Amino acid sequence: MSKYLVTGAVGFIASKVSEYLLKNGHTVFGVDNFDPTYDLRLKDWRLEQLKPYSSFSFFREDICDLKKMKSIIAQCQPLDAVINLAAKAGVRDSVLDPWSYFNTNVNGTLNLLEICRHQGIPKFILASTSSIYGNNAPYPTPEDADSSHPLQPYAASKKAAEALCYSYHFLHNLDITIVRYFTVYGPAGRPTMSMFRFTQWIIEGKTVKVFGDGTQTRGFTYVDDIARGTIQALKPLGYEIINLGGHQSIQINELIEHIETIVGKKAKIEHFSAHPADMTTSWANVEKARKLVNWQPEVPLEAGIPRMIDWYMQERNWASQVDTE
């Protein structure tokens, strides 16, 4: 069995990646700084799901602290890979605080790359984003579409991290795979994402805030599918960028109607001006993922949305209190 360091380990996607690795008998060392970007009860809940595994160790530290990360990784050696899923996420918030985004997403990635090259860790995974493609991408979007015009500091920070990864592959022969995530949803998801927001707002009778006219589309992918793809990207590839997600596109208005039908309540909708940081469309071409890592999403929206709503209802006592603004 293999040993992996997973950063951002109690984040939405990383916690599921960690869970899958642990279920398959691997050892996982998780690192997360519990950044209070959103309600920490979500991270607490995710961490509780991982604690029962004897092969899971957790470090509450920040990847931006090079000295501490060197110490942690030295304790965990030999590692088969570093899976860097720690990030400041969210296109809107990055407009308000771009400095923290570049610190975590760029400097934190640089710290991990430096440690990998000095300690001989052979594989590095970086989580990137579909936001990197900007607003003029072809649909469905392939990996070779233009990514040199990011529209938000978040996307720009991920583009910078990708460039760093290539330079470390070129100079130091690190095997690096960059996985560009599209819109991901599922139980215990980020509360500022539309799936969590709409579910909470409709069930609790709150006003559903729609930015724009609701005809904008998103390609949604269930978190379990994304976790599988991330793990499959651990195979030796040299240097590759792979889209994961976005296989099933739906308009925001249609998504709201779908949730209304499942929960049996009508949404109280209020429209606001479109946010300039938001993408109008996201839809991934995942042919490369199929060819290189034998990945394709398996959970359709018709199955994934009810699972997410079931989780919300089970955890409603506290999930209803989570700030989704």
C-alpha angles and dihedrals in degrees: 000000000000134000121227137183110215116192121204082027097171094043119113100267099025094056090056091046089051092048093052092048091049093048088054091056100258127135116246128195107195126203124189132151095205091237105200094226087127137006107312092213086082091057090044090054093049092048090052089058090057101042096080091065110094091205092060122095123180132207120188097211141121123250088218089069101084096185094053093044091053090052094047095048092047088057091050099049136160092053124177094203147349113229105198108201095143109117147138100247134192129079097223098049091049089065089059098045112018093159095067090047093055092044094056101030099042109020092038091051090048091054092053094046091051091050092048093054094046096045096041098243103167104205134048128183121195123193111220133168145249087229086080090077095068124206103305100062123132115246126268086031120226124205093252093060114118112283098168095098107061112179100209137039089247093059091041091054091052091049089053091050090051090052090051090052092054092050091052091049091050097043102034104023094240113168103235132179120187115202114200108207121209122197110324127192140173144105116341092010126164108291095223091061117099097244094058093040097049093045093052095041095049096043093045094044094244125147112274107225114211118187107212125358095307096248091108111111136221130195103224126200128185115247095238090059091050091049091052091050092050091053093046088054088066090086115107108272106150099228121343140156114212131185115226120189140357094105097135114050123198136170116248090239090054091048091055091049090050092053091045090056094049097047095037095232133113117237121237099222128197121181124218133183114283113266112242091223093057123098116234094213139011124183124150132219101216100178091112091055090051092051101041105035103014092243132150130153116260107182114081122207089252089065101030100052094055090049090053092047091048089054091050092051091049091051096032094120090074103011089066088061096053113116108243098176 
